[in-house]
């Protein structure tokens, strides 16, 4: 997931290149929305290098289900 660092100046250049419009300005700083596809196109457009690829979110756990196996003689 793309992350915005603390010193984002809020110039908005990253917003212009996002193909899915996942970035917005809030309180003078860029924020990344859930629709981000992690393409990274915004990163090189930040003139002060305040965008980076952050850690991957933890995988969601799937509930294990008990599977019953039966022998039907086939």
HELIX and SHEET records of a PDB file:
HELIX    1   1 UNK A   13  UNK A   17  1                                   5    
HELIX    2   2 UNK A   43  UNK A   45  5                                   3    
SHEET    1   A 2 UNK A   2  UNK A   4  0                                        
SHEET    2   A 2 UNK A  51  UNK A  53 -1                                        
SHEET    1   B 2 UNK A  23  UNK A  26  0                                        
SHEET    2   B 2 UNK A  29  UNK A  32 -1                                        
END                                                                             
